[in-house]
Every structure is written in structure tokens, then in C-alpha cells.
Amino acid sequence: MQAYGWSSHWEAQFRQVATSGQPGRVMAEHRDRFVVRTAVGEQWARVAGRLRHGAQSRVDLPAVGDWVVVQGDPDGTASIAALLPRRSVFVRRAAGDEAVEQVVGANIDVVWIVTALGRDVNPRRVERYLALAWESGARPVVVLTKADLSPDPSTDLQRLHEVAVGIPVHLASAMRGDGLDELKRYLTPEVTVALLGSSGVGKSTLVNALAGEEVLATASVRTDGKGRHTTTSRQLVPLPGGGVLLDTPGMRELGLWEAGQGVSQTFADVEALSVNCRFRDCRHRGEPGCAVTAAVENGTLDASRLDAYHKLRAELAYLASKVDPALSREREHQARVEHRRYRKILKRKRMDG
């Protein structure tokens, strides 16, 4: 079990939670069934009725990466009776109009935010991944793949360094082996690394290169330079040298979910500037004495960076209002207050002019 991340920590947690059964780790999820790895091998398991009925939300049910208590039912099939307390959990808003959370993975120590050189490099999308990674409790790292397809990756590297403030950014090529030694330093025993990114950025190819063999299906790059989507479900892959990788399908939508602290950490540069604003409740939208908008005006903070900060904060507020009707009413009230204040600012500027 050590190859799958088992440690003395999980042993202690298991003894506190379980009175019977055996420990196992969820390796993959297929609708209402799970592939669970135990000391005797992999087996299929379903969620026990007591655990399912006691769950307050989807977050309380098993996900890939969870350590669980596995028990045998009288008919010989296995059931997941309990979850061990998680170290971290990566949650996003599920795709669609309904405000529902979705667990991407649990007990992740490091998140590799994988993006490919060229048209896939999108600083705004990387900021979203960073916010959710920080909120999960894992440590984010940015990995820029397909270095063999670009003669000069310096521009893309610079763009990512500007949004990944204080976060490692690695350049890698699974085909040539560039940067793999640096990535392997994260893969130590008892550590789980999740690969997150869009479809076709080379996550599965990177997993195979680090494993030293083809453990995941891959597809060739298309004629337009884009990768092909191959991963269809989340799955854990233990590596011979230690460490476990969690490969995930590409995400078309990456909605935030309770990521207020994650947004603050992602935009630490913006929030550090806000300490010097004249007003404690400054919204950084043109108020007098705003240090953040002053930084935009003098060129020390990119305007698109501030716009992205506002957008993610507004998205979190909107999500909270959909979940809580009282917050929805408060949001409408604050919008009216903000509108009146903005009109006063414009009036003051016209008078000063």
C-alpha cells in the first residue's frame, strides 16, 4: 500500500475511524462504482447505504484519491463504509447552470497546472486553476509542456510567471525528456500529484514519460498543433520510483466553488497593494486614494490582472447568492449602493475637472 501513498498518518486515521474492514484508496470512479486498491489488490466497490444517506453533499462521498474503509457485503461484493479525514480536496463548480459542487480529487499534495506552449497558454485560465488549487490545500505548480514544438518559449514563460506569482513554472517536453528530472523531484513516496489542464495539453503523455512506460492511452498531435483528448475519467497511477499521479480529463469549464481564500492567494500582489488604499472597504474601481488603481495607472500592475481579480470576486459573490437566497438579496442591495457611489465619483470628477 505504500506505493499508493499509505503512511503512518493514514494508519493512525484508519484506527480512529474503523472498527472493522480494511483500508483502501479510490483509484478510479465509474458512475456509481469505484475501483479501490487494498492490500489484497484492486476491487470494485459501491458506497454503503449509511454513508450515502448521511452525506450532506457530493463532497461527503468518495472521490478519486480518497482513503476509505472497505468492508465485504454478504453477497461477496465490497462496500465503502467510511472516508478517512482528507488532507485536501479539489472542488470546482460542476458544468451547467445549477450551482452544484464537483470533487475533482482528494488527498492531493501538489497540483501541476498543465498548459501547452502556443495557443493553449491562457493566463486567465491559469489564474482560475491557481485559485482552486490554493483553496484545495495543495501546493500549485505550473507546467508548460510541448517545449519541443517551440523554438522560443520565452514569451509564454514570461506570461505565466506574471500570473503565477511566487509559484514554480517548469518547461517540459515529454518527447525529448526536457524538464522531467525537475518534475520527478516532486514525486517522492507518500506524495500525490494531480495533473489538471485542458484537453490535449499532454497530461497523459507526461504521465507515461514519468512512469517510463505507456500506462495511459495517448493520441498524436493534430495537424493544427493541438493535442487530442484521450483521458475520459480520473485515475491514480503509482510510479515505480515513488509518488502517485492523478490524471484527469480536460476541463471545458472551470467554475469556482468557495474559493475566496484561493483567489486572495492567487492575487496576492493585488491584495498587498490594497493595504495602502485610503478606504478600508475600497473596491478598487476608481475610489479616491485607491492604491490598486494607482498601480495600474503608473504601470506597476497590469490592467488585465485587476480585471481578472474583479471577475473572479464577482463570480464568487454570484455563486454565493445562488446558493443562499438571503445573500442574493444582499447582493442586489450592494449593487444599488455601488451604482450610487459610482455616480457620485463621476460627479466629483466632473466638478474637479
C-alpha positions as CSV (number, residue, x, y, z in Angstrom):
1,M,0.0,0.0,0.0
2,Q,3.0,2.3,0.4
3,A,3.2,2.5,-3.4
4,Y,-0.2,4.2,-3.4
5,G,0.6,6.8,-0.7
6,W,-0.1,4.8,2.5
7,S,1.8,6.1,5.5
8,S,1.8,6.2,9.3
9,H,-0.5,9.2,9.1
10,W,-3.2,7.2,7.3
11,E,-2.6,4.2,9.6
12,A,-3.5,6.4,12.6
13,Q,-6.5,7.8,10.8
14,F,-7.8,4.4,9.9
15,R,-7.5,3.2,13.5
16,Q,-9.6,6.1,14.7
17,V,-12.3,5.7,12.1
18,A,-12.7,2.0,11.5
19,T,-13.9,-0.8,13.8
20,S,-13.8,-3.4,11.1
21,G,-12.8,-3.7,7.4
22,Q,-9.6,-2.8,5.7
23,P,-8.1,0.4,4.3
24,G,-8.2,1.2,0.6
25,R,-7.6,4.0,-1.8
26,V,-10.0,5.0,-4.5
27,M,-8.1,4.6,-7.8
28,A,-10.9,5.4,-10.3
29,E,-14.6,6.3,-10.4
30,H,-17.2,4.9,-12.9
31,R,-20.6,6.3,-12.3
32,D,-21.8,4.7,-9.0
33,R,-18.9,2.2,-8.7
34,F,-15.3,2.7,-7.7
35,V,-12.0,0.9,-8.2
36,V,-10.4,0.6,-4.8
37,R,-6.9,-0.6,-4.1
38,T,-6.4,-2.6,-0.9
39,A,-3.6,-4.8,0.4
40,V,-5.0,-7.7,-1.5
41,G,-5.3,-5.9,-4.8
42,E,-7.9,-3.9,-6.8
43,Q,-11.6,-4.5,-6.4
44,W,-14.9,-2.9,-7.3
45,A,-16.9,-1.3,-4.6
46,R,-20.1,0.7,-4.1
47,V,-20.9,3.3,-1.4
48,A,-22.6,1.8,1.6
49,G,-26.1,3.0,2.2
50,R,-25.4,4.5,5.6
51,L,-22.5,6.7,4.1
52,R,-24.7,7.7,1.1
53,H,-27.7,8.7,3.2
54,G,-25.6,10.6,5.7
55,A,-23.9,12.7,3.1
56,Q,-24.9,16.4,3.2
57,S,-23.5,17.0,-0.4
58,R,-21.4,15.3,-3.1
59,V,-18.3,16.4,-1.3
60,D,-19.1,14.0,1.5
61,L,-19.0,11.0,-0.8
62,P,-15.9,9.1,-2.1
63,A,-13.7,10.6,-4.8
64,V,-10.6,9.5,-6.6
65,G,-7.7,9.8,-4.2
66,D,-9.7,9.2,-1.0
67,W,-8.6,6.7,1.6
68,V,-11.6,4.7,2.6
69,V,-12.8,1.9,4.9
70,V,-13.7,-1.1,2.7
71,Q,-16.0,-3.9,4.0
72,G,-17.3,-7.0,2.4
73,D,-21.0,-7.5,2.0
74,P,-22.7,-10.9,2.5
75,D,-23.1,-11.4,-1.3
76,G,-19.3,-11.1,-1.7
77,T,-19.1,-7.5,-3.2
78,A,-17.2,-4.7,-1.4
79,S,-18.7,-1.6,0.0
80,I,-17.1,1.7,1.1
81,A,-18.3,2.2,4.7
82,A,-16.4,5.5,5.6
83,L,-13.9,8.1,4.4
84,L,-10.7,8.8,6.3
85,P,-10.4,12.6,7.0
86,R,-9.0,14.3,4.0
87,R,-5.8,16.3,3.9
88,S,-7.0,18.3,0.9
89,V,-9.9,18.3,-1.6
90,F,-10.0,20.0,-5.0
91,V,-13.6,21.1,-5.7
92,R,-15.0,23.0,-8.6
93,R,-18.4,24.1,-9.7
94,A,-19.9,21.4,-11.9
95,A,-20.6,22.4,-15.5
96,G,-24.1,23.7,-16.2
97,D,-26.4,26.3,-14.8
98,E,-27.1,24.6,-11.4
99,A,-24.9,25.6,-8.5
100,V,-23.5,22.2,-7.6
101,E,-20.0,21.3,-6.5
102,Q,-17.9,18.5,-8.0
103,V,-14.9,16.9,-6.4
104,V,-12.0,16.5,-8.8
105,G,-9.7,14.7,-6.4
106,A,-8.8,14.2,-2.8
107,N,-5.7,14.0,-0.7
108,I,-3.6,15.8,-3.3
109,D,-0.3,17.2,-2.1
110,V,0.8,19.0,-5.3
111,V,-1.2,20.3,-8.3
112,W,0.5,20.5,-11.6
113,I,-1.4,23.1,-13.7
114,V,-0.5,21.8,-17.2
115,T,-0.7,24.0,-20.3
116,A,0.9,23.6,-23.7
117,L,3.1,26.1,-25.5
118,G,1.3,28.2,-28.1
119,R,-2.4,28.9,-28.3
120,D,-3.3,27.0,-25.2
121,V,-1.4,29.4,-23.0
122,N,-4.2,31.4,-21.3
123,P,-3.1,33.4,-18.2
124,R,-6.8,34.0,-17.2
125,R,-7.5,30.2,-17.1
126,V,-4.3,29.6,-15.2
127,E,-5.4,32.1,-12.6
128,R,-8.6,30.1,-12.1
129,Y,-6.7,26.8,-11.7
130,L,-4.4,28.6,-9.2
131,A,-7.3,29.8,-7.1
132,L,-8.9,26.4,-6.9
133,A,-5.5,24.7,-6.2
134,W,-4.7,27.1,-3.3
135,E,-8.2,26.6,-1.9
136,S,-7.9,22.8,-2.0
137,G,-5.0,22.9,0.4
138,A,-2.5,21.5,-2.2
139,R,0.6,23.3,-3.5
140,P,0.3,24.6,-7.1
141,V,3.0,24.3,-9.7
142,V,2.7,25.4,-13.4
143,V,4.0,23.0,-16.1
144,L,4.4,24.3,-19.6
145,T,4.5,21.3,-22.0
146,K,5.4,20.5,-25.6
147,A,8.7,22.5,-25.4
148,D,9.9,20.6,-28.5
149,L,7.3,22.3,-30.6
150,S,8.5,25.8,-30.0
151,P,11.9,27.3,-30.9
152,D,11.5,30.1,-28.4
153,P,9.2,29.6,-25.4
154,S,10.4,32.7,-23.5
155,T,7.3,34.8,-24.3
156,D,4.9,32.1,-23.0
157,L,7.1,31.5,-19.9
158,Q,7.1,35.3,-19.1
159,R,3.3,35.4,-19.4
160,L,2.9,32.6,-16.9
161,H,5.4,34.0,-14.5
162,E,3.4,37.2,-14.4
163,V,0.3,35.4,-13.1
164,A,1.9,32.6,-11.1
165,V,3.3,35.0,-8.5
166,G,5.8,33.1,-6.4
167,I,4.9,29.8,-7.9
168,P,7.4,27.5,-9.8
169,V,6.9,27.4,-13.6
170,H,8.6,24.4,-15.3
171,L,9.2,24.0,-19.0
172,A,8.9,20.3,-20.2
173,S,8.9,18.1,-23.2
174,A,7.7,14.5,-22.7
175,M,9.0,13.6,-26.2
176,R,12.6,14.9,-25.6
177,G,12.7,14.4,-21.9
178,D,13.3,18.1,-21.2
179,G,12.4,19.1,-17.6
180,L,11.4,15.6,-16.4
181,D,14.2,15.5,-13.8
182,E,12.9,18.7,-12.2
183,L,9.3,17.3,-12.1
184,K,10.5,14.0,-10.6
185,R,11.7,15.9,-7.6
186,Y,8.1,16.4,-6.6
187,L,7.4,12.7,-6.9
188,T,8.6,11.2,-3.6
189,P,7.0,8.4,-1.5
190,E,3.7,9.2,0.1
191,V,3.2,12.3,-2.2
192,T,0.2,12.5,-4.6
193,V,0.4,14.9,-7.6
194,A,-2.6,15.8,-9.7
195,L,-2.4,17.0,-13.3
196,L,-5.0,19.5,-14.3
197,G,-5.5,21.3,-17.6
198,S,-7.4,21.5,-20.8
199,S,-7.8,18.6,-23.2
200,G,-4.8,17.8,-25.4
201,V,-2.1,19.6,-23.4
202,G,-0.2,16.4,-23.0
203,K,-1.1,15.3,-19.4
204,S,-1.3,11.6,-20.2
205,T,1.9,11.7,-22.4
206,L,3.7,13.4,-19.4
207,V,2.4,10.6,-17.1
208,N,3.8,7.9,-19.4
209,A,7.1,9.7,-19.7
210,L,7.5,9.9,-15.9
211,A,6.4,6.3,-15.5
212,G,8.8,5.0,-18.1
213,E,6.1,3.1,-19.9
214,E,2.7,3.6,-21.6
215,V,0.3,3.3,-18.7
216,L,-2.2,5.7,-20.2
217,A,-3.6,5.9,-23.7
218,T,-2.5,8.9,-25.8
219,A,-3.1,10.2,-29.2
220,S,-1.0,12.1,-31.7
221,V,-1.0,15.8,-32.1
222,R,-3.4,17.1,-34.8
223,T,-2.2,18.9,-37.9
224,D,-3.2,22.3,-36.3
225,G,-0.8,21.7,-33.4
226,K,-3.4,20.9,-30.9
227,G,-3.4,17.7,-28.8
228,R,-6.1,15.1,-28.9
229,H,-8.3,14.3,-25.8
230,T,-7.7,10.8,-24.5
231,T,-8.4,10.7,-20.8
232,T,-12.1,10.1,-20.0
233,S,-12.0,9.6,-16.3
234,R,-9.9,10.5,-13.3
235,Q,-7.4,7.8,-12.3
236,L,-4.4,7.3,-10.0
237,V,-1.1,6.0,-11.4
238,P,1.6,4.9,-8.9
239,L,5.1,5.4,-10.2
240,P,8.0,2.9,-9.8
241,G,10.3,5.4,-8.2
242,G,7.7,6.6,-5.7
243,G,4.8,9.0,-5.7
244,V,1.3,8.8,-7.2
245,L,0.0,10.8,-10.2
246,L,-3.7,11.7,-10.6
247,D,-4.5,12.1,-14.3
248,T,-7.8,14.0,-15.0
249,P,-9.9,14.6,-18.2
250,G,-9.6,18.0,-19.8
251,M,-12.0,20.6,-18.3
252,R,-14.1,22.7,-20.7
253,E,-15.4,24.7,-17.8
254,L,-13.7,25.6,-14.5
255,G,-16.2,27.2,-12.3
256,L,-15.1,28.4,-8.9
257,W,-16.5,27.0,-5.7
258,E,-15.9,28.5,-2.3
259,A,-12.5,29.8,-3.4
260,G,-12.3,33.1,-1.6
261,Q,-9.0,32.4,0.1
262,G,-7.7,30.8,-3.1
263,V,-8.4,34.0,-5.0
264,S,-6.6,36.0,-2.4
265,Q,-3.5,33.9,-2.6
266,T,-3.6,33.9,-6.4
267,F,-3.8,37.7,-6.5
268,A,-1.5,38.3,-3.5
269,D,0.1,41.2,-5.5
270,V,-3.3,43.0,-5.8
271,E,-4.3,42.4,-2.2
272,A,-0.8,43.6,-1.0
273,L,-1.4,46.9,-2.8
274,S,-4.9,47.3,-1.3
275,V,-3.4,47.6,2.2
276,N,-2.4,51.2,1.1
277,C,-5.8,52.2,-0.1
278,R,-7.3,55.2,1.7
279,F,-10.6,53.4,2.5
280,R,-10.7,50.1,4.2
281,D,-13.7,49.0,2.1
282,C,-12.1,50.2,-1.2
283,R,-13.4,48.2,-4.2
284,H,-10.6,49.3,-6.5
285,R,-12.9,50.8,-9.1
286,G,-11.8,54.5,-9.1
287,E,-12.3,55.5,-5.5
288,P,-10.1,58.4,-4.3
289,G,-6.8,57.2,-2.8
290,C,-7.0,53.7,-4.3
291,A,-3.5,52.3,-4.3
292,V,-4.5,49.5,-6.7
293,T,-5.9,51.6,-9.5
294,A,-2.9,54.0,-9.0
295,A,-0.6,51.0,-9.6
296,V,-2.5,50.3,-12.9
297,E,-2.1,53.9,-13.9
298,N,1.6,54.0,-13.3
299,G,2.2,50.7,-15.0
300,T,3.3,48.6,-12.0
301,L,0.1,46.4,-12.2
302,D,-1.4,45.2,-15.5
303,A,-5.0,46.3,-16.0
304,S,-6.0,42.8,-17.2
305,R,-4.7,41.4,-13.9
306,L,-7.0,43.7,-12.0
307,D,-9.9,42.9,-14.3
308,A,-9.4,39.2,-13.7
309,Y,-9.4,39.8,-10.0
310,H,-12.7,41.7,-10.2
311,K,-14.2,39.0,-12.4
312,L,-13.4,36.1,-10.1
313,R,-14.5,38.0,-7.0
314,A,-17.8,38.8,-8.8
315,E,-18.2,35.2,-9.8
316,L,-17.8,34.0,-6.2
317,A,-20.4,36.6,-5.0
318,Y,-22.8,35.5,-7.7
319,L,-22.3,31.8,-6.7
320,A,-22.9,32.6,-3.1
321,S,-26.1,34.4,-3.9
322,K,-27.4,31.4,-5.9
323,V,-26.7,29.1,-3.0
324,D,-28.2,31.4,-0.4
325,P,-31.3,33.5,-1.2
326,A,-30.5,35.9,1.6
327,L,-27.2,36.6,0.0
328,S,-28.9,37.2,-3.3
329,R,-31.0,40.0,-1.8
330,E,-27.9,41.4,-0.2
331,R,-26.1,41.3,-3.5
332,E,-28.8,43.3,-5.2
333,H,-28.7,45.8,-2.4
334,Q,-24.9,46.2,-2.7
335,A,-25.2,46.6,-6.4
336,R,-27.6,49.5,-5.9
337,V,-25.2,51.1,-3.3
338,E,-22.3,50.6,-5.7
339,H,-24.1,52.2,-8.5
340,R,-25.0,55.3,-6.4
341,R,-21.4,55.5,-5.2
342,Y,-20.0,55.2,-8.7
343,R,-22.3,58.1,-9.9
344,K,-21.0,60.3,-7.0
345,I,-17.4,59.6,-8.0
346,L,-18.2,60.6,-11.6
347,K,-19.9,63.7,-10.5
348,R,-17.0,64.7,-8.2
349,K,-14.6,64.1,-11.1
350,R,-16.6,66.4,-13.4
351,M,-16.7,69.1,-10.8
352,D,-12.9,68.8,-10.2
353,G,-12.3,69.0,-13.9
